[in-house]
């Protein structure tokens, strides 16, 4: 009788352990799914953050270009009022610089995350070129820009 009781007890314990193993497997699977969900959320958050950062950088670059274009527009208008041949040439040259900046502005607006570093480098070059050319115009046409 003890022998049967022992066997029944052993069978009961083994059945419980089998159930436990299944519960452990289910728990492990749930943990894996939770981890995968957390990784997905992290990737989505990183993508959102990267997108926000890129937008912020593009907005700053666009604002710098637009500011420089405004300055050039004012100077071009001043040159139009002068009417001399010298001011006409300076106006045309400044208009070319402004047109280059307008192209850079379009590049900024259409830039992708992958191309942003190159676009930013090109924009910085365009802004520097605009500043350098303006300084050169002021030296060459100093009587026009008092």
VEXZALUM-723454 format. One record per residue: x, y, z of N, C-alpha, C in turn; residue in one letter. Coordinates in Angstrom, 3 decimals. Atoms other than C-alpha are relative to their C-alpha. Example, Ala and Ser with C-alpha at 12.3 -4.5 7.8 and 13.67 -1.06 7.14 Angstrom:
+----------+----------+----------+----------+----------+----------+----------+----------+----------+------+
|      n_u |      n_v |      n_w |     ca_u |     ca_v |     ca_w |      c_u |      c_v |      c_w | type |
+----------+----------+----------+----------+----------+----------+----------+----------+----------+------+
|    0.890 |   -1.190 |    0.000 |   12.300 |   -4.500 |    7.800 |    0.900 |    1.200 |    0.000 |    a |
|   -0.820 |   -1.190 |   -0.060 |   13.670 |   -1.060 |    7.140 |   -0.770 |    1.090 |    0.730 |    s |
+----------+----------+----------+----------+----------+----------+----------+----------+----------+------+
! end
This chain:
+----------+----------+----------+----------+----------+----------+----------+----------+----------+------+
|      n_u |      n_v |      n_w |     ca_u |     ca_v |     ca_w |      c_u |      c_v |      c_w | type |
+----------+----------+----------+----------+----------+----------+----------+----------+----------+------+
|    0.806 |   -1.164 |    0.000 |    0.000 |    0.000 |    0.000 |    0.865 |    1.249 |    0.000 |    x |
|   -0.913 |   -1.147 |   -0.017 |    2.794 |    2.405 |    0.844 |    0.652 |    0.163 |   -1.362 |    x |
|   -0.638 |   -0.019 |    1.303 |    4.316 |    1.460 |   -2.430 |   -0.895 |    0.739 |   -0.992 |    x |
|    0.916 |   -0.675 |    0.906 |    1.194 |    2.613 |   -4.307 |   -0.169 |    1.474 |    0.352 |    x |
|    0.099 |   -1.389 |   -0.456 |    0.931 |    5.735 |   -2.242 |    1.236 |    0.786 |   -0.436 |    x |
|   -1.247 |   -0.625 |    0.405 |    4.560 |    6.524 |   -2.962 |   -0.021 |    0.277 |   -1.502 |    x |
|    0.049 |   -0.170 |    1.449 |    4.080 |    5.977 |   -6.705 |   -0.996 |    1.097 |   -0.393 |    x |
|    0.990 |   -1.030 |    0.286 |    0.957 |    8.152 |   -6.720 |    0.540 |    1.375 |    0.346 |    x |
|   -0.601 |   -1.273 |   -0.407 |    2.798 |   10.896 |   -4.832 |    1.061 |    0.430 |   -0.994 |    x |
|   -1.059 |   -0.303 |    0.961 |    5.740 |   10.699 |   -7.203 |   -0.610 |    0.467 |   -1.315 |    x |
|    0.660 |   -0.390 |    1.245 |    3.414 |   10.876 |  -10.198 |   -0.588 |    1.399 |    0.124 |    x |
|    0.576 |   -1.318 |   -0.241 |    1.663 |   13.899 |   -8.679 |    1.081 |    1.077 |   -0.050 |    x |
|   -1.107 |   -0.967 |   -0.019 |    4.986 |   15.694 |   -8.050 |    0.527 |    0.218 |   -1.402 |    x |
|   -0.522 |   -0.121 |    1.363 |    6.190 |   14.946 |  -11.568 |   -0.986 |    0.782 |   -0.884 |    x |
|    1.009 |   -0.723 |    0.773 |    2.922 |   16.230 |  -13.031 |    0.062 |    1.488 |    0.324 |    x |
|   -0.109 |   -1.409 |   -0.399 |    3.283 |   19.415 |  -11.033 |    1.239 |    0.637 |   -0.601 |    x |
|   -1.231 |   -0.549 |    0.565 |    6.866 |   19.866 |  -12.219 |   -0.153 |    0.220 |   -1.497 |    x |
|    0.249 |   -0.168 |    1.429 |    5.798 |   19.339 |  -15.828 |   -0.818 |    1.247 |   -0.249 |    x |
|    0.826 |   -1.194 |    0.087 |    3.176 |   21.995 |  -15.348 |    0.835 |    1.235 |    0.285 |    x |
|   -0.914 |   -1.088 |   -0.356 |    5.807 |   24.210 |  -13.719 |    0.920 |    0.326 |   -1.173 |    x |
|   -0.885 |   -0.212 |    1.143 |    8.107 |   23.701 |  -16.682 |   -0.745 |    0.748 |   -1.095 |    x |
|    0.820 |   -0.677 |    0.994 |    5.301 |   24.733 |  -19.008 |   -0.227 |    1.455 |    0.408 |    x |
|    0.196 |   -1.365 |   -0.494 |    4.607 |   27.781 |  -16.805 |    1.273 |    0.818 |   -0.163 |    x |
|   -1.276 |   -0.697 |    0.164 |    8.313 |   28.669 |  -16.866 |    0.230 |    0.352 |   -1.469 |    x |
|   -0.164 |   -0.267 |    1.430 |    8.359 |   28.357 |  -20.657 |   -0.923 |    1.138 |   -0.425 |    x |
|    0.939 |   -1.080 |    0.320 |    5.264 |   30.559 |  -20.903 |    0.505 |    1.336 |    0.519 |    x |
|   -0.532 |   -1.219 |   -0.603 |    6.823 |   33.100 |  -18.548 |    1.197 |    0.508 |   -0.803 |    x |
|   -1.170 |   -0.397 |    0.791 |   10.068 |   33.093 |  -20.554 |   -0.442 |    0.600 |   -1.333 |    x |
|    0.514 |   -0.509 |    1.274 |    8.121 |   33.576 |  -23.780 |   -0.602 |    1.391 |    0.185 |    x |
|    0.581 |   -1.315 |   -0.282 |    6.196 |   36.460 |  -22.238 |    1.092 |    1.048 |    0.196 |    x |
|   -1.108 |   -0.931 |   -0.238 |    9.457 |   38.056 |  -21.075 |    0.676 |    0.366 |   -1.321 |    x |
|   -0.626 |   -0.273 |    1.304 |   10.925 |   37.711 |  -24.565 |   -0.870 |    0.971 |   -0.791 |    x |
|    0.901 |   -0.898 |    0.724 |    7.844 |   39.338 |  -26.089 |    0.015 |    1.404 |    0.606 |    x |
|   -0.087 |   -1.305 |   -0.651 |    7.998 |   42.138 |  -23.517 |    1.284 |    0.710 |   -0.404 |    x |
|   -1.290 |   -0.576 |    0.408 |   11.671 |   42.678 |  -24.366 |   -0.025 |    0.482 |   -1.431 |    x |
|    0.116 |   -0.396 |    1.411 |   10.929 |   42.760 |  -28.089 |   -0.843 |    1.269 |   -0.109 |    x |
|    0.850 |   -1.197 |    0.021 |    8.137 |   45.282 |  -27.475 |    0.762 |    1.230 |    0.487 |    x |
|   -0.780 |   -1.121 |   -0.533 |   10.480 |   47.457 |  -25.411 |    1.032 |    0.466 |   -1.022 |    x |
|   -0.981 |   -0.369 |    1.025 |   13.129 |   47.346 |  -28.152 |   -0.701 |    0.759 |   -1.125 |    x |
|    0.759 |   -0.704 |    1.050 |   10.502 |   48.326 |  -30.750 |   -0.336 |    1.419 |    0.434 |    x |
|    0.330 |   -1.332 |   -0.513 |    9.373 |   51.225 |  -28.570 |    1.236 |    0.884 |    0.033 |    x |
|   -1.244 |   -0.770 |   -0.049 |   12.978 |   52.302 |  -28.076 |    0.429 |    0.459 |   -1.378 |    x |
|   -0.367 |   -0.362 |    1.373 |   13.655 |   52.235 |  -31.810 |   -0.929 |    1.087 |   -0.519 |    x |
|    0.953 |   -1.015 |    0.442 |   10.476 |   54.207 |  -32.501 |    0.285 |    1.338 |    0.662 |    x |
|   -0.313 |   -1.253 |   -0.702 |   11.385 |   56.764 |  -29.837 |    1.266 |    0.617 |   -0.570 |    x |
|   -1.249 |   -0.518 |    0.559 |   14.897 |   57.065 |  -31.253 |   -0.256 |    0.609 |   -1.378 |    x |
|    0.331 |   -0.534 |    1.320 |   13.499 |   57.535 |  -34.752 |   -0.733 |    1.332 |    0.131 |    x |
|    0.719 |   -1.258 |   -0.226 |   11.109 |   60.204 |  -33.465 |    0.953 |    1.100 |    0.437 |    x |
|   -0.969 |   -0.974 |   -0.505 |   13.942 |   61.941 |  -31.618 |    0.931 |    0.444 |   -1.123 |    x |
|   -0.883 |   -0.343 |    1.115 |   16.220 |   61.773 |  -34.655 |   -0.731 |    0.883 |   -1.002 |    x |
|    0.781 |   -0.819 |    0.924 |   13.440 |   63.156 |  -36.836 |   -0.189 |    1.412 |    0.525 |    x |
|    0.176 |   -1.324 |   -0.610 |   12.830 |   66.012 |  -34.420 |    1.306 |    0.783 |   -0.060 |    x |
|   -1.305 |   -0.658 |    0.051 |   16.557 |   66.776 |  -34.275 |    0.295 |    0.488 |   -1.420 |    x |
|   -0.238 |   -0.387 |    1.384 |   16.830 |   66.800 |  -38.064 |   -0.863 |    1.201 |   -0.370 |    x |
|    0.888 |   -1.131 |    0.298 |   13.816 |   69.109 |  -38.340 |    0.530 |    1.278 |    0.640 |    x |
|   -0.547 |   -1.169 |   -0.694 |   15.348 |   71.452 |  -35.773 |    1.231 |    0.533 |   -0.735 |    x |
|   -1.200 |   -0.416 |    0.721 |   18.665 |   71.509 |  -37.648 |   -0.361 |    0.638 |   -1.345 |    x |
|    0.417 |   -0.548 |    1.282 |   16.935 |   72.099 |  -40.976 |   -0.641 |    1.376 |    0.187 |    x |
|    0.641 |   -1.296 |   -0.273 |   14.850 |   74.915 |  -39.464 |    1.044 |    1.072 |    0.295 |    x |
|   -1.063 |   -0.968 |   -0.311 |   17.979 |   76.606 |  -38.085 |    0.748 |    0.407 |   -1.267 |    x |
|   -0.723 |   -0.298 |    1.239 |   19.787 |   76.335 |  -41.420 |   -0.862 |    0.871 |   -0.909 |    x |
|    0.904 |   -0.784 |    0.845 |   16.755 |   77.652 |  -43.300 |   -0.114 |    1.430 |    0.508 |    x |
|    0.103 |   -1.348 |   -0.578 |   16.450 |   80.582 |  -40.900 |    1.249 |    0.817 |   -0.298 |    x |
|   -1.252 |   -0.712 |    0.305 |   20.118 |   81.495 |  -41.408 |    0.035 |    0.436 |   -1.457 |    x |
|   -0.001 |   -0.328 |    1.432 |   19.756 |   81.372 |  -45.172 |   -1.012 |    1.110 |   -0.285 |    x |
|    1.030 |   -1.018 |    0.243 |   16.528 |   83.376 |  -45.136 |    0.435 |    1.364 |    0.521 |    x |
|   -0.500 |   -1.262 |   -0.548 |   18.144 |   86.017 |  -42.933 |    1.017 |    0.631 |   -0.952 |    x |
|   -1.020 |   -0.512 |    0.927 |   21.102 |   86.342 |  -45.303 |   -0.658 |    0.473 |   -1.296 |    x |
|    0.693 |   -0.404 |    1.223 |   18.747 |   86.495 |  -48.293 |   -0.714 |    1.339 |    0.195 |    x |
|    0.660 |   -1.279 |   -0.309 |   16.808 |   89.318 |  -46.613 |    1.001 |    1.147 |   -0.059 |    x |
|   -1.050 |   -1.027 |    0.027 |   20.024 |   91.275 |  -46.104 |    0.379 |    0.324 |   -1.436 |    x |
|   -0.379 |   -0.225 |    1.395 |   20.967 |   90.769 |  -49.743 |   -1.118 |    0.716 |   -0.754 |    x |
|    1.127 |   -0.680 |    0.651 |   17.475 |   91.813 |  -50.867 |    0.024 |    1.499 |    0.295 |    x |
|   -0.058 |   -1.412 |   -0.376 |   17.824 |   95.076 |  -48.937 |    1.131 |    0.713 |   -0.736 |    x |
|   -1.150 |   -0.611 |    0.681 |   21.243 |   95.747 |  -50.436 |   -0.264 |    0.125 |   -1.492 |    x |
|    0.334 |   -0.052 |    1.425 |   19.996 |   94.921 |  -53.928 |   -0.970 |    1.150 |   -0.269 |    x |
|    0.956 |   -1.105 |    0.150 |   17.095 |   97.357 |  -53.482 |    0.715 |    1.348 |    0.090 |    x |
|   -0.767 |   -1.245 |   -0.128 |   19.524 |  100.070 |  -52.343 |    0.767 |    0.278 |   -1.287 |    x |
|   -0.773 |   -0.168 |    1.231 |   21.648 |   99.452 |  -55.435 |   -0.902 |    0.391 |   -1.178 |    x |
|    0.934 |   -0.360 |    1.073 |   18.600 |   99.703 |  -57.706 |   -0.289 |    1.501 |    0.028 |    x |
|    0.299 |   -1.426 |   -0.152 |   17.932 |  103.189 |  -56.338 |    1.139 |    0.873 |   -0.508 |    x |
|   -1.168 |   -0.781 |    0.417 |   21.472 |  104.340 |  -57.157 |   -0.012 |    0.221 |   -1.507 |    x |
|    0.127 |   -0.135 |    1.452 |   21.127 |  103.631 |  -60.886 |    1.294 |    0.106 |   -0.786 |    x |
|   -1.245 |   -0.110 |    0.760 |   24.819 |  103.933 |  -61.804 |    0.387 |   -1.354 |   -0.596 |    x |
|   -0.498 |    1.228 |    0.627 |   26.610 |  101.401 |  -64.012 |    0.681 |   -0.891 |    1.031 |    x |
|   -0.728 |    0.754 |   -1.015 |   28.769 |  100.387 |  -61.082 |   -0.973 |   -0.708 |    0.939 |    x |
|    0.970 |    0.616 |   -0.905 |   25.798 |   99.756 |  -58.853 |   -0.800 |   -1.090 |   -0.729 |    x |
|    0.697 |    1.013 |    0.796 |   24.093 |   97.829 |  -61.679 |    0.790 |   -1.309 |    0.003 |    x |
|   -0.839 |    1.212 |   -0.009 |   27.040 |   95.405 |  -61.842 |    0.012 |   -0.635 |    1.393 |    x |
|   -0.007 |    0.514 |   -1.370 |   27.180 |   95.069 |  -58.067 |   -1.336 |   -0.682 |    0.301 |    x |
|    1.327 |    0.584 |   -0.221 |   23.431 |   94.384 |  -58.000 |   -0.118 |   -1.367 |   -0.676 |    x |
|    0.047 |    1.282 |    0.714 |   23.750 |   91.655 |  -60.626 |    0.828 |   -1.061 |    0.728 |    x |
|   -0.858 |    0.953 |   -0.715 |   26.608 |   90.033 |  -58.726 |   -0.655 |   -0.454 |    1.310 |    x |
|    0.681 |    0.359 |   -1.245 |   24.690 |   90.161 |  -55.453 |   -1.230 |   -0.871 |   -0.273 |    x |
|    1.162 |    0.817 |    0.354 |   21.632 |   88.722 |  -57.194 |    0.428 |   -1.451 |   -0.248 |    x |
|   -0.518 |    1.353 |    0.214 |   23.753 |   85.723 |  -58.258 |    0.252 |   -0.695 |    1.336 |    x |
|   -0.245 |    0.557 |   -1.328 |   24.818 |   85.199 |  -54.649 |   -1.335 |   -0.362 |    0.654 |    x |
|    1.318 |    0.265 |   -0.577 |   21.201 |   85.463 |  -53.548 |   -0.644 |   -1.228 |   -0.635 |    x |
|    0.562 |    1.163 |    0.694 |   20.133 |   82.928 |  -56.192 |    0.654 |   -1.300 |    0.488 |    x |
|   -0.692 |    1.172 |   -0.559 |   22.786 |   80.507 |  -54.890 |   -0.563 |   -0.351 |    1.380 |    x |
|    0.577 |    0.238 |   -1.326 |   21.377 |   80.941 |  -51.394 |   -1.416 |   -0.584 |   -0.113 |    x |
|    1.353 |    0.535 |    0.200 |   17.849 |   80.286 |  -52.675 |    0.074 |   -1.488 |   -0.357 |    x |
|   -0.189 |    1.414 |    0.337 |   19.100 |   77.010 |  -54.161 |    0.370 |   -0.784 |    1.254 |    x |
|   -0.377 |    0.667 |   -1.250 |   20.719 |   76.133 |  -50.840 |   -1.210 |   -0.185 |    0.914 |    x |
|    1.209 |    0.092 |   -0.823 |   17.426 |   76.851 |  -49.088 |   -0.869 |   -1.168 |   -0.475 |    x |
|    0.766 |    1.131 |    0.541 |   15.645 |   74.401 |  -51.391 |    0.669 |   -1.324 |    0.361 |    x |
|   -0.727 |    1.220 |   -0.374 |   18.374 |   71.819 |  -50.730 |   -0.263 |   -0.362 |    1.454 |    x |
|    0.266 |    0.241 |   -1.420 |   17.819 |   72.216 |  -46.992 |   -1.400 |   -0.568 |    0.178 |    x |
|    1.387 |    0.442 |   -0.158 |   14.076 |   71.819 |  -47.299 |   -0.213 |   -1.417 |   -0.513 |    x |
|    0.183 |    1.315 |    0.615 |   14.419 |   68.699 |  -49.458 |    0.995 |   -1.046 |    0.488 |    x |
|   -1.040 |    0.912 |   -0.467 |   17.330 |   67.113 |  -47.600 |   -0.577 |   -1.142 |    0.835 |    x |
|    0.377 |    1.170 |   -0.802 |   16.956 |   63.636 |  -46.150 |    0.985 |   -0.138 |    1.148 |    x |
|   -0.889 |    0.236 |   -1.148 |   18.500 |   62.405 |  -42.919 |    1.347 |   -0.525 |   -0.476 |    x |
|   -1.241 |    0.588 |    0.506 |   21.072 |   60.436 |  -44.917 |    0.901 |    1.040 |   -0.658 |    x |
|   -0.769 |   -1.012 |    0.731 |   22.138 |   63.485 |  -46.928 |    0.226 |    1.269 |    0.817 |    x |
|   -0.028 |   -1.233 |   -0.765 |   21.915 |   66.026 |  -44.109 |    1.403 |    0.523 |    0.230 |    x |
|   -1.357 |   -0.488 |   -0.274 |   25.625 |   66.189 |  -43.255 |    0.592 |    0.704 |   -1.217 |    x |
|   -0.516 |   -0.613 |    1.236 |   26.531 |   66.942 |  -46.879 |   -0.739 |    1.310 |   -0.279 |    x |
|    0.797 |   -1.216 |    0.226 |   23.693 |   69.455 |  -47.213 |    0.444 |    1.108 |    0.943 |    x |
|   -0.412 |   -0.995 |   -0.992 |   24.734 |   71.204 |  -44.009 |    1.365 |    0.587 |   -0.373 |    x |
|   -1.326 |   -0.473 |    0.424 |   28.320 |   71.424 |  -45.254 |   -0.129 |    0.964 |   -1.180 |    x |
|    0.209 |   -0.861 |    1.169 |   27.138 |   72.898 |  -48.569 |   -0.636 |    1.337 |    0.396 |    x |
|    0.650 |   -1.228 |   -0.466 |   24.915 |   75.417 |  -46.778 |    1.017 |    0.909 |    0.684 |    x |
|   -1.033 |   -0.799 |   -0.673 |   27.795 |   76.553 |  -44.581 |    0.927 |    0.645 |   -1.019 |    x |
|   -0.854 |   -0.562 |    1.056 |   29.918 |   77.031 |  -47.700 |   -0.716 |    1.141 |   -0.719 |    x |
|    0.771 |   -1.043 |    0.687 |   27.145 |   79.031 |  -49.389 |   -0.098 |    1.261 |    0.844 |    x |
|    0.091 |   -1.167 |   -0.881 |   26.704 |   81.288 |  -46.366 |    1.346 |    0.714 |    0.102 |    x |
|   -1.339 |   -0.612 |   -0.066 |   30.456 |   81.849 |  -46.101 |    0.303 |    0.727 |   -1.308 |    x |
|   -0.216 |   -0.639 |    1.302 |   30.639 |   82.582 |  -49.823 |   -0.777 |    1.310 |   -0.091 |    x |
|    0.810 |   -1.219 |    0.034 |   27.806 |   85.102 |  -49.491 |    0.640 |    1.098 |    0.847 |    x |
|   -0.670 |   -0.992 |   -0.857 |   29.593 |   86.827 |  -46.585 |    1.277 |    0.519 |   -0.650 |    x |
|   -1.262 |   -0.398 |    0.635 |   32.931 |   86.831 |  -48.406 |   -0.252 |    0.917 |   -1.198 |    x |
|    0.281 |   -0.817 |    1.182 |   31.428 |   88.203 |  -51.600 |   -0.552 |    1.367 |    0.398 |    x |
|    0.509 |   -1.285 |   -0.462 |   29.563 |   90.878 |  -49.683 |    1.136 |    0.892 |    0.462 |    x |
|   -1.159 |   -0.777 |   -0.463 |   32.780 |   91.995 |  -48.010 |    0.815 |    0.498 |   -1.191 |    x |
|   -0.748 |   -0.392 |    1.201 |   34.495 |   92.047 |  -51.410 |   -0.739 |    1.122 |   -0.734 |    x |
|    0.775 |   -1.060 |    0.634 |   31.657 |   94.115 |  -52.887 |    0.149 |    1.306 |    0.751 |    x |
|   -0.136 |   -1.226 |   -0.785 |   31.906 |   96.577 |  -50.055 |    1.358 |    0.650 |   -0.250 |    x |
|   -1.335 |   -0.570 |    0.289 |   35.639 |   96.995 |  -50.732 |    0.041 |    0.588 |   -1.413 |    x |
|   -0.061 |   -0.440 |    1.394 |   35.227 |   97.244 |  -54.510 |   -0.935 |    1.170 |   -0.301 |    x |
|    1.004 |   -1.027 |    0.271 |   32.174 |   99.489 |  -54.384 |   -0.262 |    0.834 |    1.251 |    x |
|    0.172 |   -0.683 |   -1.295 |   32.800 |  101.329 |  -51.142 |   -0.741 |    1.324 |   -0.124 |    x |
|    0.726 |   -1.256 |    0.146 |   31.420 |  104.570 |  -52.584 |   -1.520 |   -0.242 |   -0.083 |    x |
|    1.422 |    0.319 |    0.073 |   28.061 |  102.778 |  -53.057 |   -0.561 |   -0.400 |    1.366 |    x |
|    0.448 |    0.519 |   -1.294 |   27.931 |  101.353 |  -49.515 |    0.617 |    0.800 |    1.132 |    x |
|   -0.518 |   -0.841 |   -1.085 |   28.384 |  104.042 |  -46.929 |   -0.623 |   -0.385 |    1.298 |    x |
+----------+----------+----------+----------+----------+----------+----------+----------+----------+------+
! end
